[in-house]
Amino acid sequence: MANKIYPDAASALDGLLFDGMTIAAGGFGLCGIPERLIDAIQASGVKDLTVASNNAGIDNEGLGKLLRTRQIAKMISSYVGENKEFERQYLAGELEVEFCPQGTLAERMRAGGAGIPGFYTKTGVGTLVAEGKELKEFDGETYVLERGIRADLSIIKGWKADEAGNLIFRKTARNFNQPAATSGRICVAEVEEIVPVGSLDPDGIHVPSIYVKRLVLGAPYDKMIEFRTTRAREAA
């Protein structure tokens, strides 16, 4: 069995990064994002990236770090409302944005990983999302053609992996990590814990080892919170 475990994120990405590449990134807001891999990409200086991800984190956290350093040229996203730098660059014409409905984006990643070049969906018909795309009628209903996403690289974060690269996620961190993992020609995963082969329930595997080419232990992590809401302590 080939050793997939690398000592750190930088070495796990060694030889994989190049200017102008497309990256599929897992995570939702600050939940389940591949923090160590994003930091390594930032440190590498690679630029003109196209990144497919549900969103771009928040200002200077998650993918927001790569926006701040101007390493991302295009975002394929469904939600961009929590990142002021994203908004500023988009409105200033400094960042290309391809808006994509959330479910459609997940399916585009899944389709790319399954070898499906495109699919028809009703989502977005009659809106700006469908402009310039092929429309087709099925059973009296109009559908829009969406292309599968096949990225050069997938970066994801898991909860546990075994030494072979079989991977499981924890609760909502599963979000976009699962479809993103399969959509890349090469998938690099960071995880909170690596256990011996045989330790994980085979029926509970979310991403089989065949998809995960490189693995890095990212722990320990600090839990980041997008919005912290507090109230004044009540008088005794």
matplotlib code that plots the C-alpha trace (Angstrom):
import matplotlib.pyplot as plt

x = [0.0, 1.4, 2.1, -0.4, 0.5, 2.5, 4.2, 2.5, 0.2, 3.0, 4.6, 1.2, 0.7, 4.3, 4.3, 0.5, 0.1, 0.4, -0.8, -4.2, -5.4, -8.9, -9.4, -12.5, -12.7, -14.8, -16.5, -19.4, -18.7, -16.0, -17.4, -15.3, -12.8, -9.3, -7.5, -4.0, -4.2, -5.5, -2.6, -0.1, -1.6, -1.4, 2.3, 3.1, 2.2, 0.3, -2.0, -4.8, -6.8, -10.3, -11.9, -15.2, -16.6, -19.9, -18.5, -15.3, -15.2, -15.1, -12.7, -9.2, -10.4, -10.7, -10.6, -10.9, -7.1, -6.5, -8.9, -6.9, -3.7, -5.3, -4.4, -8.0, -9.0, -12.4, -14.9, -17.6, -19.9, -23.4, -23.2, -21.0, -22.7, -20.3, -17.1, -16.7, -13.4, -15.2, -17.9, -15.4, -13.4, -16.5, -18.1, -14.7, -14.4, -11.3, -12.8, -14.7, -17.7, -19.9, -22.9, -24.4, -27.4, -26.2, -27.7, -26.6, -23.0, -22.9, -24.3, -21.8, -19.0, -20.6, -21.2, -17.6, -16.3, -18.7, -17.5, -20.7, -19.9, -23.3, -26.9, -30.2, -32.0, -35.0, -33.2, -32.4, -34.7, -36.1, -33.4, -29.9, -28.5, -29.8, -28.6, -26.4, -26.9, -28.7, -32.4, -34.2, -37.8, -38.6, -42.2, -43.4, -41.0, -38.0, -34.5, -31.1, -27.9, -25.2, -21.7, -20.0, -16.9, -13.7, -11.0, -7.2, -7.1, -9.6, -8.8, -11.0, -11.2, -12.3, -12.8, -11.1, -9.1, -7.4, -3.8, -5.1, -7.1, -10.7, -12.4, -15.3, -16.8, -18.5, -22.0, -22.4, -18.7, -19.7, -21.5, -19.5, -16.5, -17.8, -18.7, -15.5, -13.4, -14.5, -14.4, -10.6, -8.1, -6.1, -7.7, -5.6, -7.3, -6.5, -8.1, -8.3, -7.3, -5.6, -6.3, -5.0, -6.5, -9.5, -10.4, -13.3, -16.6, -16.6, -20.3, -19.6, -17.0, -18.0, -15.1, -13.3, -9.5, -9.4, -10.2, -7.8, -4.2, -2.5, -3.3, -2.1, -2.9, -4.1, -4.9, -5.1, -7.7, -9.3, -13.0, -13.8, -17.2, -18.5, -20.9, -20.6, -23.8, -23.9, -26.3, -25.8, -25.7, -29.0, -28.8, -29.0]
y = [0.0, 3.3, 5.8, 8.7, 10.5, 13.6, 15.5, 18.9, 20.6, 22.2, 18.8, 17.3, 20.0, 19.7, 19.5, 19.9, 23.7, 25.9, 29.3, 29.3, 26.0, 25.1, 24.0, 22.4, 23.3, 21.7, 23.5, 25.8, 29.2, 28.3, 24.8, 21.9, 24.1, 22.8, 25.4, 24.0, 23.4, 26.9, 28.4, 26.3, 27.5, 31.1, 30.6, 29.1, 32.3, 30.4, 32.8, 33.2, 30.5, 29.4, 28.1, 26.2, 26.4, 27.1, 30.4, 32.1, 32.1, 35.5, 38.3, 36.9, 33.5, 30.4, 31.2, 34.8, 34.7, 33.9, 36.7, 39.1, 38.2, 38.4, 34.8, 33.9, 35.2, 33.5, 32.1, 29.6, 30.0, 30.0, 32.2, 35.2, 37.4, 37.3, 38.4, 42.2, 41.8, 39.4, 42.0, 44.8, 42.9, 41.7, 45.2, 46.7, 44.2, 42.7, 39.2, 37.1, 35.4, 32.6, 32.4, 28.9, 27.7, 25.7, 22.3, 22.8, 23.5, 20.3, 18.3, 19.9, 18.7, 15.2, 14.9, 15.9, 13.2, 10.6, 11.3, 13.1, 16.1, 17.8, 17.4, 19.2, 20.8, 23.1, 25.2, 28.6, 28.4, 31.9, 33.6, 35.1, 31.7, 30.3, 33.1, 31.8, 28.2, 25.5, 24.9, 21.7, 20.5, 17.2, 16.2, 19.7, 21.3, 23.4, 22.5, 24.2, 22.4, 22.7, 21.4, 19.1, 20.5, 18.6, 20.4, 20.0, 19.7, 19.0, 20.2, 18.9, 18.5, 15.3, 14.2, 10.8, 8.9, 5.6, 5.2, 4.1, 7.3, 6.1, 9.1, 10.1, 13.5, 14.7, 16.1, 19.2, 19.3, 16.7, 19.5, 20.2, 18.2, 14.9, 16.1, 18.3, 15.3, 13.4, 16.3, 16.8, 14.9, 14.7, 15.0, 16.1, 15.8, 17.2, 15.4, 15.8, 12.2, 9.3, 5.8, 2.4, 0.5, -1.5, 1.0, 2.5, 0.9, 0.1, 1.0, 4.4, 5.6, 8.8, 9.0, 5.8, 5.7, 5.5, 9.2, 10.4, 10.6, 12.5, 12.9, 15.3, 15.5, 19.0, 19.0, 20.7, 23.2, 26.3, 26.4, 29.6, 31.3, 33.4, 35.5, 35.6, 36.8, 37.4, 39.1, 41.0, 38.9, 39.1, 40.7, 38.2]
z = [0.0, -1.1, 1.7, 1.3, 4.5, 4.2, 7.1, 6.4, 4.0, 1.9, 1.2, 0.4, -2.3, -3.6, -7.4, -7.7, -7.9, -11.0, -12.1, -13.8, -12.3, -11.1, -7.5, -6.0, -2.3, 0.4, 3.3, 4.0, 5.5, 8.1, 8.7, 7.3, 5.4, 4.6, 6.6, 6.4, 2.7, 2.1, 4.1, 2.1, -1.2, 0.0, 1.0, -2.4, -4.2, -7.0, -8.8, -11.4, -9.7, -10.5, -7.3, -7.2, -3.6, -2.0, -0.8, -0.1, 3.7, 5.4, 5.3, 5.7, 6.9, 4.7, 1.0, 2.0, 2.6, -1.1, -2.1, 0.1, -1.6, -5.1, -5.9, -7.1, -10.5, -10.7, -8.1, -9.0, -5.9, -4.7, -1.6, -1.3, 1.2, 4.2, 2.5, 2.1, 0.1, -2.3, -2.8, -3.3, -5.9, -7.7, -7.9, -9.0, -11.8, -10.3, -9.7, -12.1, -10.5, -11.8, -9.6, -9.3, -7.3, -4.3, -5.2, -8.8, -7.7, -5.6, -8.5, -10.9, -8.7, -8.2, -12.0, -12.8, -10.4, -11.9, -15.5, -16.5, -18.6, -18.2, -17.0, -17.2, -14.3, -13.8, -11.3, -12.7, -15.8, -16.5, -14.5, -15.1, -14.2, -17.5, -19.8, -22.6, -21.7, -23.7, -22.8, -23.6, -23.1, -21.3, -20.8, -21.4, -18.9, -19.7, -18.3, -18.5, -19.3, -16.6, -17.1, -14.6, -12.8, -13.3, -11.3, -11.4, -7.7, -4.8, -1.3, 1.5, 5.2, 7.0, 10.5, 10.5, 7.9, 8.0, 6.7, 3.3, 2.8, 3.5, 4.9, 7.1, 7.9, 11.0, 10.8, 8.7, 7.8, 5.2, 3.2, 0.0, 1.0, -0.4, -4.0, -4.1, -3.2, -6.3, -8.7, -8.7, -10.8, -7.6, -4.1, -1.1, 2.3, 5.7, 8.7, 12.4, 13.1, 11.2, 12.4, 11.4, 8.5, 9.8, 12.5, 10.5, 9.8, 6.1, 5.9, 7.3, 4.8, 3.0, 0.6, -0.4, -0.5, -4.2, -4.5, -1.8, -3.2, -0.4, 3.3, 6.0, 9.7, 10.3, 14.0, 16.3, 15.1, 16.6, 16.1, 14.2, 14.5, 11.7, 13.9, 17.6, 19.2, 23.0, 25.4, 28.6, 31.7, 33.6, 37.1, 39.9]

ax = plt.figure().add_subplot(projection="3d")
ax.plot(x, y, z, "-o")
ax.set_aspect("equal")
plt.show()
